[in-house]
Amino acid sequence: MAMLAKTLTIPEDAMVNMLKTLPDDILVEVFWKALVESDVSPLTNEEREEIDKGKTELKKGETIKWDTLK
């Protein structure tokens, strides 16, 4: 039996605060399902460049950890 999707409108700060309270494993699952699973199109050149840029920043230690944002 398929579940019907519902649309909910909430203020951005309420959504951010809700996400900050989630355990990391659940947060990763939420982002995976919302952003990755739904997009099956091939990466564009710009997306590939952004991924490479992110990997370089990660290796250099130039990224911000999620715990810092919490």
MMTF fields as JSON, N, C-alpha, C and O atoms, coordinates in Angstrom:
{
  "mmtfVersion": "1.0.0",
  "mmtfProducer": "UNKNOWN",
  "numBonds": 279,
  "numAtoms": 280,
  "numGroups": 70,
  "numChains": 1,
  "numModels": 1,
  "chainsPerModel": [1],
  "groupsPerChain": [70],
  "chainIdList": ["A"],
  "bondAtomList": [4, 2, 8, 6, 12, 10, 16, 14, 20, 18, 24, 22, 28, 26, 32, 30, 36, 34, 40, 38, 44, 42, 48, 46, 52, 50, 56, 54, 60, 58, 64, 62, 68, 66, 72, 70, 76, 74, 80, 78, 84, 82, 88, 86, 92, 90, 96, 94, 100, 98, 104, 102, 108, 106, 112, 110, 116, 114, 120, 118, 124, 122, 128, 126, 132, 130, 136, 134, 140, 138, 144, 142, 148, 146, 152, 150, 156, 154, 160, 158, 164, 162, 168, 166, 172, 170, 176, 174, 180, 178, 184, 182, 188, 186, 192, 190, 196, 194, 200, 198, 204, 202, 208, 206, 212, 210, 216, 214, 220, 218, 224, 222, 228, 226, 232, 230, 236, 234, 240, 238, 244, 242, 248, 246, 252, 250, 256, 254, 260, 258, 264, 262, 268, 266, 272, 270, 276, 274],
  "bondOrderList": [1, 1, 1, 1, 1, 1, 1, 1, 1, 1, 1, 1, 1, 1, 1, 1, 1, 1, 1, 1, 1, 1, 1, 1, 1, 1, 1, 1, 1, 1, 1, 1, 1, 1, 1, 1, 1, 1, 1, 1, 1, 1, 1, 1, 1, 1, 1, 1, 1, 1, 1, 1, 1, 1, 1, 1, 1, 1, 1, 1, 1, 1, 1, 1, 1, 1, 1, 1, 1],
  "groupList": [{"groupName": "MET", "atomNameList": ["N", "CA", "C", "O"], "elementList": ["N", "C", "C", "O"], "formalChargeList": [0, 0, 0, 0], "bondAtomList": [1, 0, 2, 1, 3, 2], "bondOrderList": [1, 1, 2], "singleLetterCode": "M", "chemCompType": "L-PEPTIDE LINKING"}, {"groupName": "ALA", "atomNameList": ["N", "CA", "C", "O"], "elementList": ["N", "C", "C", "O"], "formalChargeList": [0, 0, 0, 0], "bondAtomList": [1, 0, 2, 1, 3, 2], "bondOrderList": [1, 1, 2], "singleLetterCode": "A", "chemCompType": "L-PEPTIDE LINKING"}, {"groupName": "LEU", "atomNameList": ["N", "CA", "C", "O"], "elementList": ["N", "C", "C", "O"], "formalChargeList": [0, 0, 0, 0], "bondAtomList": [1, 0, 2, 1, 3, 2], "bondOrderList": [1, 1, 2], "singleLetterCode": "L", "chemCompType": "L-PEPTIDE LINKING"}, {"groupName": "LYS", "atomNameList": ["N", "CA", "C", "O"], "elementList": ["N", "C", "C", "O"], "formalChargeList": [0, 0, 0, 0], "bondAtomList": [1, 0, 2, 1, 3, 2], "bondOrderList": [1, 1, 2], "singleLetterCode": "K", "chemCompType": "L-PEPTIDE LINKING"}, {"groupName": "THR", "atomNameList": ["N", "CA", "C", "O"], "elementList": ["N", "C", "C", "O"], "formalChargeList": [0, 0, 0, 0], "bondAtomList": [1, 0, 2, 1, 3, 2], "bondOrderList": [1, 1, 2], "singleLetterCode": "T", "chemCompType": "L-PEPTIDE LINKING"}, {"groupName": "ILE", "atomNameList": ["N", "CA", "C", "O"], "elementList": ["N", "C", "C", "O"], "formalChargeList": [0, 0, 0, 0], "bondAtomList": [1, 0, 2, 1, 3, 2], "bondOrderList": [1, 1, 2], "singleLetterCode": "I", "chemCompType": "L-PEPTIDE LINKING"}, {"groupName": "PRO", "atomNameList": ["N", "CA", "C", "O"], "elementList": ["N", "C", "C", "O"], "formalChargeList": [0, 0, 0, 0], "bondAtomList": [1, 0, 2, 1, 3, 2], "bondOrderList": [1, 1, 2], "singleLetterCode": "P", "chemCompType": "L-PEPTIDE LINKING"}, {"groupName": "GLU", "atomNameList": ["N", "CA", "C", "O"], "elementList": ["N", "C", "C", "O"], "formalChargeList": [0, 0, 0, 0], "bondAtomList": [1, 0, 2, 1, 3, 2], "bondOrderList": [1, 1, 2], "singleLetterCode": "E", "chemCompType": "L-PEPTIDE LINKING"}, {"groupName": "ASP", "atomNameList": ["N", "CA", "C", "O"], "elementList": ["N", "C", "C", "O"], "formalChargeList": [0, 0, 0, 0], "bondAtomList": [1, 0, 2, 1, 3, 2], "bondOrderList": [1, 1, 2], "singleLetterCode": "D", "chemCompType": "L-PEPTIDE LINKING"}, {"groupName": "VAL", "atomNameList": ["N", "CA", "C", "O"], "elementList": ["N", "C", "C", "O"], "formalChargeList": [0, 0, 0, 0], "bondAtomList": [1, 0, 2, 1, 3, 2], "bondOrderList": [1, 1, 2], "singleLetterCode": "V", "chemCompType": "L-PEPTIDE LINKING"}, {"groupName": "ASN", "atomNameList": ["N", "CA", "C", "O"], "elementList": ["N", "C", "C", "O"], "formalChargeList": [0, 0, 0, 0], "bondAtomList": [1, 0, 2, 1, 3, 2], "bondOrderList": [1, 1, 2], "singleLetterCode": "N", "chemCompType": "L-PEPTIDE LINKING"}, {"groupName": "PHE", "atomNameList": ["N", "CA", "C", "O"], "elementList": ["N", "C", "C", "O"], "formalChargeList": [0, 0, 0, 0], "bondAtomList": [1, 0, 2, 1, 3, 2], "bondOrderList": [1, 1, 2], "singleLetterCode": "F", "chemCompType": "L-PEPTIDE LINKING"}, {"groupName": "TRP", "atomNameList": ["N", "CA", "C", "O"], "elementList": ["N", "C", "C", "O"], "formalChargeList": [0, 0, 0, 0], "bondAtomList": [1, 0, 2, 1, 3, 2], "bondOrderList": [1, 1, 2], "singleLetterCode": "W", "chemCompType": "L-PEPTIDE LINKING"}, {"groupName": "SER", "atomNameList": ["N", "CA", "C", "O"], "elementList": ["N", "C", "C", "O"], "formalChargeList": [0, 0, 0, 0], "bondAtomList": [1, 0, 2, 1, 3, 2], "bondOrderList": [1, 1, 2], "singleLetterCode": "S", "chemCompType": "L-PEPTIDE LINKING"}, {"groupName": "ARG", "atomNameList": ["N", "CA", "C", "O"], "elementList": ["N", "C", "C", "O"], "formalChargeList": [0, 0, 0, 0], "bondAtomList": [1, 0, 2, 1, 3, 2], "bondOrderList": [1, 1, 2], "singleLetterCode": "R", "chemCompType": "L-PEPTIDE LINKING"}, {"groupName": "GLY", "atomNameList": ["N", "CA", "C", "O"], "elementList": ["N", "C", "C", "O"], "formalChargeList": [0, 0, 0, 0], "bondAtomList": [1, 0, 2, 1, 3, 2], "bondOrderList": [1, 1, 2], "singleLetterCode": "G", "chemCompType": "PEPTIDE LINKING"}],
  "groupTypeList": [0, 1, 0, 2, 1, 3, 4, 2, 4, 5, 6, 7, 8, 1, 0, 9, 10, 0, 2, 3, 4, 2, 6, 8, 8, 5, 2, 9, 7, 9, 11, 12, 3, 1, 2, 9, 7, 13, 8, 9, 13, 6, 2, 4, 10, 7, 7, 14, 7, 7, 5, 8, 3, 15, 3, 4, 7, 2, 3, 3, 15, 7, 4, 5, 3, 12, 8, 4, 2, 3],
  "groupIdList": [1, 2, 3, 4, 5, 6, 7, 8, 9, 10, 11, 12, 13, 14, 15, 16, 17, 18, 19, 20, 21, 22, 23, 24, 25, 26, 27, 28, 29, 30, 31, 32, 33, 34, 35, 36, 37, 38, 39, 40, 41, 42, 43, 44, 45, 46, 47, 48, 49, 50, 51, 52, 53, 54, 55, 56, 57, 58, 59, 60, 61, 62, 63, 64, 65, 66, 67, 68, 69, 70],
  "secStructList": [7, 7, 7, 7, 7, 7, 7, 7, 7, 7, 7, 2, 2, 2, 2, 2, 2, 2, 2, 2, 2, 1, 7, 2, 2, 2, 2, 2, 2, 2, 2, 0, 0, 0, 0, 0, 6, 6, 7, 7, 1, 7, 7, 7, 2, 2, 2, 2, 2, 2, 2, 2, 2, 2, 2, 2, 2, 2, 2, 2, 6, 7, 1, 7, 7, 2, 2, 2, 2, 7],
  "xCoordList": [0.843, 0.0, 0.893, 1.741, 0.717, 1.525, 1.013, -0.19, 1.969, 1.613, 1.47, 2.246, 0.507, 0.333, 1.327, 1.542, 1.926, 2.868, 2.093, 1.099, 2.547, 1.938, 2.968, 4.164, 2.513, 3.392, 3.189, 2.065, 4.318, 4.289, 5.162, 6.297, 4.661, 5.441, 5.799, 4.926, 7.134, 7.587, 8.703, 9.375, 8.902, 9.975, 11.348, 11.573, 12.25, 13.59, 14.316, 14.931, 14.263, 14.995, 14.455, 15.215, 13.15, 12.578, 13.109, 13.402, 13.232, 13.755, 15.216, 15.615, 16.013, 17.431, 17.58, 18.386, 16.818, 16.889, 16.489, 17.087, 15.481, 15.069, 16.195, 16.491, 16.821, 17.908, 19.098, 19.765, 19.366, 20.493, 20.308, 21.288, 19.074, 18.831, 18.935, 18.975, 18.979, 19.031, 20.416, 21.425, 20.467, 21.761, 22.367, 21.638, 23.689, 24.379, 23.933, 23.77, 23.732, 23.35, 21.975, 21.757, 21.061, 19.73, 19.815, 19.141, 20.627, 20.799, 21.347, 20.872, 22.339, 22.901, 21.822, 21.722, 21.028, 19.957, 18.934, 18.483, 18.572, 17.616, 18.159, 17.452, 19.403, 19.981, 20.143, 19.927, 20.516, 20.672, 19.337, 19.27, 18.284, 16.971, 16.424, 15.779, 16.677, 16.128, 16.906, 16.313, 18.203, 19.014, 19.657, 19.802, 20.039, 20.805, 19.906, 19.981, 19.061, 18.227, 17.301, 16.991, 16.856, 15.874, 16.487, 15.766, 17.775, 18.425, 19.27, 20.343, 18.785, 19.503, 20.13, 20.651, 20.073, 20.649, 22.179, 22.736, 22.855, 24.319, 24.825, 24.16, 26.003, 26.591, 26.969, 27.427, 26.767, 27.218, 28.698, 29.237, 29.347, 30.752, 30.9, 31.856, 29.963, 30.014, 29.904, 30.619, 29.017, 28.872, 30.15, 30.577, 30.759, 32.024, 33.109, 33.87, 33.177, 34.167, 33.93, 34.879, 32.668, 32.342, 32.708, 33.196, 32.483, 32.863, 34.374, 34.871, 35.101, 36.569, 37.063, 37.999, 36.428, 36.795, 36.559, 37.392, 35.423, 35.108, 36.089, 36.493, 36.474, 37.447, 38.796, 39.465, 39.194, 40.46, 40.396, 41.342, 39.29, 39.125, 39.15, 39.721, 38.534, 38.524, 39.944, 40.33, 40.717, 42.104, 42.951, 43.847, 42.672, 43.421, 42.909, 43.501, 41.815, 41.245, 40.492, 40.369, 39.987, 39.309, 37.786, 37.08, 37.277, 35.829, 35.36, 36.17, 34.084, 33.485, 32.764, 31.943, 33.061, 32.41, 31.001, 30.724, 30.112, 28.713, 28.583, 27.76, 29.387, 29.319, 29.627, 29.123, 30.449, 30.75, 29.515, 29.321, 28.682, 27.466, 26.383, 25.53, 26.402, 25.388, 25.56, 24.815],
  "yCoordList": [-1.178, 0.0, 1.248, 1.396, 2.121, 3.331, 4.399, 4.56, 5.127, 6.233, 7.494, 7.713, 8.309, 9.572, 10.587, 10.671, 11.349, 12.384, 13.625, 13.991, 14.251, 15.497, 16.6, 16.353, 17.805, 18.969, 19.757, 19.992, 20.159, 20.894, 22.124, 22.022, 23.269, 24.502, 24.921, 25.135, 25.036, 25.489, 26.512, 26.506, 27.383, 28.377, 27.706, 26.644, 28.332, 27.778, 27.537, 26.485, 28.482, 28.312, 27.136, 26.473, 26.87, 25.718, 24.421, 23.469, 24.384, 23.192, 22.967, 21.84, 24.028, 23.911, 23.429, 22.54, 23.999, 23.579, 22.118, 21.395, 21.679, 20.285, 19.375, 18.357, 19.74, 18.933, 18.868, 17.837, 19.946, 19.975, 19.008, 18.59, 18.651, 17.749, 16.28, 15.417, 15.981, 14.581, 13.98, 14.668, 12.696, 12.002, 11.985, 12.004, 11.951, 12.024, 10.947, 11.226, 9.712, 8.639, 8.888, 8.578, 9.437, 9.756, 10.947, 10.969, 11.93, 13.104, 12.714, 13.203, 11.842, 11.369, 10.646, 10.835, 9.83, 9.106, 10.07, 9.867, 11.107, 12.105, 12.783, 12.882, 13.249, 13.922, 12.959, 13.344, 11.726, 10.738, 10.53, 10.565, 10.315, 10.067, 11.31, 11.197, 12.472, 13.697, 14.184, 14.715, 14.016, 14.624, 13.649, 13.964, 12.495, 11.587, 10.577, 10.42, 9.898, 8.863, 9.405, 8.699, 10.652, 11.186, 11.672, 11.834, 11.904, 12.417, 11.322, 10.988, 10.772, 9.696, 10.163, 9.359, 11.469, 11.992, 11.981, 12.053, 11.891, 11.933, 13.28, 14.307, 13.252, 14.491, 15.401, 14.943, 16.7, 17.676, 17.946, 17.565, 18.6, 18.972, 19.876, 19.735, 20.802, 21.706, 20.927, 21.227, 19.926, 19.108, 18.325, 18.217, 17.782, 17.053, 17.978, 17.588, 19.202, 20.179, 20.523, 20.636, 20.687, 21.005, 19.845, 20.069, 18.625, 17.453, 17.403, 17.179, 17.612, 17.619, 18.726, 18.525, 19.895, 21.019, 20.644, 20.933, 20.001, 19.582, 18.551, 18.612, 17.604, 16.597, 17.235, 16.852, 18.208, 18.917, 19.684, 19.643, 20.385, 21.136, 20.195, 20.528, 19.026, 18.048, 17.585, 17.516, 17.271, 16.829, 17.909, 17.595, 19.185, 20.3, 20.693, 21.543, 20.077, 20.427, 21.741, 22.402, 22.125, 23.411, 23.293, 24.234, 22.168, 22.003, 22.308, 22.378, 22.485, 22.751, 21.49, 20.944, 21.033, 19.835, 20.165, 21.262, 19.193, 19.39, 19.786, 20.637, 19.179, 19.513, 20.98, 21.554, 21.594, 23.018, 23.858, 24.9, 23.407, 24.144, 23.964, 24.836, 22.843, 22.58, 23.544, 23.513],
  "zCoordList": [0.0, 0.0, 0.0, 0.88, -0.951, -1.065, -0.112, 0.093, 0.467, 1.344, 0.513, -0.417, 0.829, 0.142, 0.681, 1.89, -0.204, 0.214, 0.632, 0.006, 1.67, 2.143, 2.073, 2.226, 1.845, 1.815, 3.093, 3.535, 3.677, 4.929, 4.782, 4.316, 5.166, 5.109, 6.528, 7.37, 6.781, 8.097, 7.899, 6.868, 8.874, 8.757, 8.659, 9.239, 7.925, 7.711, 9.022, 9.195, 9.948, 11.201, 12.011, 12.715, 11.919, 12.606, 11.996, 12.719, 10.671, 9.997, 10.372, 10.67, 10.359, 10.711, 12.143, 12.416, 13.055, 14.457, 14.617, 15.413, 13.864, 13.927, 13.43, 14.056, 12.308, 11.759, 12.714, 12.8, 13.421, 14.353, 15.517, 16.133, 15.823, 16.952, 16.568, 17.445, 15.274, 14.834, 15.047, 14.892, 15.404, 15.457, 14.048, 13.056, 13.967, 12.677, 11.7, 10.512, 12.18, 11.253, 10.637, 9.465, 11.405, 10.888, 9.945, 8.916, 10.28, 9.429, 8.058, 7.033, 8.041, 6.777, 5.966, 4.753, 6.628, 5.945, 5.337, 4.21, 6.076, 5.585, 4.33, 3.327, 4.377, 3.22, 2.045, 0.895, 2.322, 1.249, 0.521, -0.708, 1.309, 0.71, 0.0, -1.043, 0.553, -0.027, -1.24, -2.179, -1.235, -2.281, -3.249, -4.43, -2.788, -3.629, -4.334, -5.552, -3.575, -4.171, -5.249, -6.209, -5.104, -6.037, -7.347, -8.331, -7.387, -8.595, -9.225, -8.724, -10.314, -10.986, -12.301, -13.074, -12.539, -13.78, -13.689, -12.593, -14.838, -14.834, -14.298, -14.435, -13.692, -13.188, -14.348, -15.395, -14.142, -15.126, -14.876, -13.837, -15.824, -15.635, -14.418, -13.656, -14.23, -13.079, -11.775, -10.819, -11.719, -10.514, -10.234, -9.084, -11.279, -11.102, -10.55, -9.665, -11.073, -10.603, -9.135, -8.36, -8.757, -7.358, -6.436, -5.328, -6.874, -6.081, -5.908, -4.804, -6.998, -6.921, -5.995, -5.22, -6.079, -5.205, -3.738, -2.879, -3.458, -2.094, -1.565, -0.404, -2.41, -1.997, -1.687, -0.727, -2.503, -2.268, -0.954, -0.168, -0.707, 0.536, 1.741, 2.78, 1.603, 2.689, 3.003, 4.169, 1.973, 2.17, 2.84, 3.624, 2.535, 3.109, 4.496, 5.161, 4.926, 6.231, 6.213, 7.243, 5.052, 4.898, 4.975, 4.614, 5.434, 5.545, 6.952, 7.877, 7.121, 8.429, 8.884, 8.147, 10.071, 10.611, 11.058, 11.543, 10.886, 11.269, 12.735, 13.073, 13.613, 15.038, 15.301, 16.266, 14.452, 14.595, 14.333, 14.96, 13.409, 13.065, 14.104, 14.268, 14.81, 15.841, 16.922, 17.901]
}
